[in-house]
Amino acid sequence: MSHVARIFSGTTSRYLGQKIAESFGTKLGESKTQLFSDGEIGVEYIESIRGDYVFIIQSTFSPTDNLMEMLLMVDAARRASAYKIICVIPYYGYARQDRKDRPRVAIGSKLVANMITASGADRVVTMDLHAPQIQGYFDIPVDHLDSSAIFIPYIEQLELENLTFAAPDVGSTNRVREVASYFNSEMVICDKHRKRANEIASMTVIGDVAGRNVILIDDICDTGGTLAKAAQLLKNKGATSVRALCTHPVLSGNAYANIENSVLEELVVCDTIPLKKQISKIKVLSVADLFGVAIRNAFENRSIHDLFVHSHLKG
């Protein structure tokens, strides 16, 4: 029996689902999401998916309706006798709640992993988890894609001299070190201390940036406060230019104003989350081709390893 790959999307990720389906070489499948008067969500597949590989594309950013819709789509696919159900989650929400760092707090990323597994998903494909070890919260396979496959070609075409990469906090060190190593460039760390979430008490730069073109790299840009403060500090330390590359544009609160009013040359993000508005300093790169290849490889039982190297995007 031959299986067919069918790609569906949740409501708020349809803009990306359509591009991923086109990259894969098919049309987005037909499904319907209904919002009842009391706020409950109902989902339905308009076409038969019996015996098929069903790929469900949905980023689980706020509000939590996005997560609930994806879970219901998985459940509906399972009850419709899909052969395999793969959740394609470009942005995995609640990833920052990845450990018990204070008494009596929830580990949200583990809870979400439990819900996805319990709903009936067979596999998860995601990108740039806030902490790579979140993969271990799942009892099903996880393909963890790396945005460096998109960002590295972009950096190369900038043709910047005296290039230095910066981690906006200690947690981003490994991510930044890998890119700096690819370019055989230096790396610095912006060490920050927080009083509370989304509020920085102090920040210092570890390393020399005088006369350098600096690129900050992070997985998430939320309020933009860290990036704006880091960029200003780097400029004060003598950096020639500062730009930032962040995978997931959460961009909440005063983020757009913080970025627009900062000394950043530009903020480059991926389209894992749709922008609420366009401003001159924000440039968007699409993850559609990367996820299209990942879906193709998962469907054909081929290795995902090559997607961790950016060369597959060239030619």
N, C-alpha and C positions, 0 to 999 in steps of 0.2 A: 504493500500500500504506500503510495506516495503522498507526502504531506505538503500542504500549501502554507506559505508565510502570509499572514494578514496583519497589517499594521493599523492600530486604532489609537486615538488620542483622547485624553480628557479635555474638558472645556477650555481651561486657561492655557493649555499647552498646544492648542490646535495650530497656532501660527508656526510652531516649530515642527509639530507632527507632520504637517503638509510638506515641509521642506525635506524632512528625513525620508518620508515615503517616496518623494520624487527622486532623491538621491539613490534610494534603494532600487528604484525602477518600477514602482507601483503607485496606485492611488490609495489614499487614506480610506480605511474601511468605514462603513456606515454604522453609526451607533447614535443613540439618543439619550440625553441626560435631561431628566425632568426635575424641576424644583417645585415641591408641593407648597401649599399656602402656609404650612407651619414650619417651613424651612428644611424639611427632610428631602433627601436626594434619592432619585430612582434612576437606574440605568437600564438600557436595553440594547441588544445587538439587532440590527435590522436585517442582517444577512446570516446565513448559516456558517458556523465556525466548527462544526463537528469534525474531529480528527485533524484540525489544523494547528500550526504554530501561531499563537496569538501574541503579538508584541503590543503592549499598552504603554504609550508615552505620556508621562505626566510628571512634571516637577511639583514637589510638595511644599512650595512656599506658602506663606500666609495668604488667605485664611485656611484653617484646617479642613474646610470643605474640599480642597484639592486632594488632600490625603484620603478623605472618606470616599470621594468619587472614584479614585483609583482602586481602593479596596473593594468597592461594590462592582467595579468592572472586572476585577479578578474573580470575584465570587460568581458573577454572571457567566463568565467564560468557563469556569469550572463546571457549573451546572448545565452549560450548553455542550459539554463533552469535548472541549478543546483538547488537543493532544498535549501541547506544552504551553504554558503561560509565562511569558517573560515580561517583567516590569522594567521599562526603560525610564529611569529617573535621572534626568540631566542634573537637577539640583535636589539633593536629599535633605529635606527640612529636618529640624531638630538635631542636626549633627553636632551642634555646639554643646548640647547636653550629653556629653559622651563619657562622663565619669562622676563619681560621687566625691566632689572636692570640698563639700561642706556637709555637716550633719543634716539628715532629714530632707534631702533633695532627691528628685526623681532623675533617672538616667533615661532621658527622652529618646535618644537615638536607639537604645536597646529595645525600648517598648515599641517603637515604630517597626523595627526589624521583626519583632515577635508578631505584630499584627499582619505584616506583609506575608510572612511565612504561614501563619494560621489561615489567611484568606485563601490560600491555595496556589500561590505563585511557585513556579519551579526554578526560576533564576532571576537575578537582578543585574541590570547593566546601569552603571552610574558613572559620575565623573567628579574628580577632585573632592572626595570626602574631607570634611574638616580634619579628621584624624583617620589615616588609612586603616588603623586597627579596628575601626567600626565594621569592616568586612567580617571580622570574627564574631560579631553579634548575630550573624545569620547562620542558620543550619541548612541553607541552600547555597548553590554557587553564586558568587558575585564577581562580575567583570568590572574592574575599576579603571576607567579610562583617565588619561592624563592630558590636561590642557596644554602641556608643553608642545604637543604635536601641532597645535594651532598657533601658539605664541612664538615658538622659535622661528618659523618662517617669517613671521611679522617682524621680529627683531632684526633678522638678517637683512630684510629689505630696507630698514632704516639706515643701515650703513654708518652707524655711530662709531666714532673713535673714542679712545680712553673710556671704555665701557666698564662700569661697575654695577653689580647687582646688590640690592638691599632687601633684607628681610624686615618687615615692619614690626615684627615681634619675634621672640625666641622660638615660638611654635612653628614659624614658617621657615626655619633654618634649613631643614633637609630639602624642602621643595626648591628653595632658592639656590642651594648649593649645587643641585643637579644641573640647573640651567647655567649657572656660572661656570661649572666644569665643562659643559659643552662648548662654551665660547672661550674657554681658557682665560677667564676674567677674574678680577678680584671680587670679594664679597664683603659687605659690612652688615651689622645688625643694629636695628633700632630697638633698644631694650626699654620696654614701657612698664609702668606700674599703674594699676587701676585702683581707684577707691571703690568703684562699683561698676556694674555692667554699663558699657557705652560711655564711660567717663574716665579719661586718662588723668592721673595725678601728676606723673612726671615721665620724661623720656630722655634717653641719652643715646648717642651714636657710638658704637664700638667699631673703630676702623677709620681710615682716612679717605675722604671724598673730594679733597681740594682739586679743582681742575678736571673733574671726572663728569661724564654723562651717566647719571644714575637711573636705574630702572628698579622700582619697587615691585615685588611680586607677592601676591597673596591669593587665597582661595575665595574669600568673601569680602565685599565692600558693603558694609551695613550703613552706618550713619556718615561715613566718610571722615569722621573726626581723626582717626588714627592716621590715615593717609595724608590728610591736610597738615597735621602736626609734624609728621615725619618728613614730608616734603619741605616744609619751612625750616626745620632743623638742619636738613641736609644742605639746603641753600645757604643757611647761616654758616655752615662748616666749609663753604667754598665750592659746592657742586656747581658745575656749569649749567646743567639742566637736570630736571627730575620729572619722570613720567611713571605711571603705575599700570601694571597689568594684573587684573583681578578676574577670576573665572566667573563668579556668580554676583550679579549686580542686585543685591537685596535692596540697597538704596532707600532706607527708611528715614523717617524724621526729617531733619534738615540736610540730608545727604546731598541733594542737588545744589543747594546754595553753598555748602561746604566745599564741594568740588569746584564749582564755578569760581569761587572767591579765593581758591588756593593758588599756590605758585606752581602747581603741576602743569606741565606742557599738555598732557592729555591723560585720560583714564581709558584704558582699553579693556573691554569686558567681552564675555561670550553671551550668546542669546539663550542661555539656560533659563533665564527669567526675563519676561518682557519689561522694557523700560516704561516707567510711568509717563515720562516726557523726554524730549530730546533737548540736549544742550550742546554747545559748541565743543566742549572739552571731552565729551564722551564718544568713543568710537566702538562699534559693535562688530565682533567677528562671529561667524556662525559655526556651530558645532554639528550642523546637519550632515555634512559629508562624513565626519568621523563616526557619528552614530549610525549612519547608513552602512558603512563598512562593518561596524561592530555587529549590527543586526544580520548582515549577510553572512559573516563568519559564524555567528552563533547558529543560524539556520542550517548552514552547510557543515556544521561540526568541524570548523577550521579554527586554528589558533587565533587568539586575540592578542598574542604577544607583540606582533608587529605594530599594533596601534599605540604602543608605548614609545615608538620611535617616529620622529616627525617625517622621515624620508618618504613614507608612503603617500604623503600629500603632494609630492613633487612628481609631475609627469605621470 
